[in-house]
Amino acid sequence: MAQEGFIQGNEACARGAIAAGARFFAGYPISPASEIAEVCSELMPQVGGHYVQMEDEIASIAAVIGASLTGTKAFTATSGPGFSLMQENIGLAIMAEVPCVIINAQRFGLSTGVATKPAQGDVMQARWGTHGDHAVITLAPTTVQECFDLTVTAFNLAERFRSPVFLFTDAATAHLREKIIIKEPGELEIINRKPAYNAPEEPYVIDDKQVSILPNYGDSSILRVTGLVHDSRGFSSSDPEIATTLTRRLIAKIEDYQNELPQPVWYGTTRPQVLIISYGIVTRAARAAMERLIARGLEVGVMSLPTLWPFPQSEVARACSRARWVFVPEMNYGQIAREVRAASRATPVFGIYRTDTNILTPNDIIAEVKKVVGLK
Amino acid sequence: MNCSPRYTYKDYIAFDRLPHLWCSGCGHGLILKSVALSLSDAQLPPDQVVIATGIGCSGRSGDYVTTHKFQGTHGRTLAFATGIKLSKPELTVVCIMGDGDCGAIGGNHLLHAARRDLDVVAIVSNNLNYGMTGGQFSPLTPENSITSTSRGGKQEKNMDICEIVRAAGATMVARTTVYHITQLRKMLHTALNTKGFTLIEVLTPCPTYYGRYNKLGAAADMMKWLRKKVIPLKQYNKLSAEEKREYYWRGTLVKNEVSASE
């Protein structure tokens, strides 16, 4: 039976992970993500899973990858400095097609920044943090309920795409307490890993959606994992044809199936004159601003993006082409506004950036919209 | 009665992948064969074994085996192995790492794998330098050695990885060389039958770089050099502090637990 809870975003993420079937958490304490580790240290043993506190974030994501390769759903949680440390091994997980989930409770600023204050400054790092051409999936919840729901989705997508999936919250959402409905595993749609059967001399099967079907460690089929360019049996190779085919497939297996990812959510009219594109906690400010601007006689709509990467280019382009003004409020210096500008052909795009450790408010949005549209 | 064992060492080697990429005179192949021999001594099915490696020359070992293979990022082998072993404890996990891999970039993970007493066999294939990248010095390169980044002789002190791992809490710590190949097989057999963190440092020749830079001769000369340079632990312990600087010991430094399956 679904239960009601009054819990914080971090706990909702941890409970969502366990409901999705996660049975392994490896992490390293960091503000503002530590409660995810704390909840997992209690709950994982209760469900027959493992909690392990590693020596750093590099080791944390490494242990998660190792656990996932045995067939266990595994995840870690961190914040900016830890997410930076994880980047090399994230590349390995993409290259070796290792399903896993990485939660980043974003905190303010470059370097150590302000550890307890929110920001959305890691959005581009999610996209391009690890070296080499690649594709990633990144989700951004706007409420505590979505922290639970999108964590479940993140695990499903990790298994469906055999790829790391990032869930990006922020210090405010991570510590926000709200009433939520916690569904039981039986009430949720759960995607599990496809079993693989192949003889050692045979190549791994690639399914009709370009995803490798790989065995787990301990299966009678042998699993060969490497971060090197590898052939269809998992042996390393420097062959140009193998290198380009592998890179192209690893990108296409995600970018060609964007329609299977959470789609933009609309509030207000879907053909507004004033279009506000937002994500994460800023969607809440955007919705409040929308109500007040509608009351002032403007035609306003909010397009909230639960999926940041791959960027929903065509949906955003379509929405922008119908609007007269596009506003992108975010808690950074315009990381998603840059993508929106690239998507919007003719409509001007105005960034509303708050980068002072405080949360972006409805007033921040209203002030800028009024200025641009000439409303007193 | 004929009860021939089910698995021989050949069942663990992917012969169709040979020849390997290692230079002639390199000892990494000898270490890999010793691993295969010890796996056959233990009669472990190849599908119940994971050979996990890092980056560098020894990191390519997984391309030549029939067991499950994992090659991760540089230095992190033991951190990946932690996830594998915790999630599926019934698997036998053998980690093959280099001296730079394990001693430099992966030093932190080595300390904590030993502290946690992670139940894996950790082999440090110590060829005294970074071979894959052209013979630079590693933390385990002896003082005053000539390498491509210490043309005038290595100025820093050498690191004793066995002493470090002992202090960190490993269950078994041993050292030998590829010249003492039967001792290596025995140590591996003991390690495979020991629960807890077991580390075996194996000195192995790199005639292409370390041997050439330090005028130690060709492959066979380097084997003779290992025979002379690496002496039994008991004999080593009798030396003066000054004499100890000239030699490595070989043998078992720590063995804290009785064999689990014998």
Interface residues (C-beta under 8 A of the other chain):
Chain A: R23 F24 A26 H50 V52 M54 E55 D56 I58 A59 S60 A62 A63 V64 I65 G66 A67 S68 L69 T70 G71 T72 A74 E88 N89 L92 P200 E201 Y217 G218 D219 S220 S221 I222 L223 R224 V225 T226 G227 L228 G234 F235 S236
Chain B: D16 R17 P46 D47 Q48 V50 R60 G62 D63 T66 T67 H68 K69 F70 Q71 G72 T73 R76 A79 F80 A81 T82 G83 I84 K85 L86 S87 K88 E90 L91 N108 H109 L111 H112
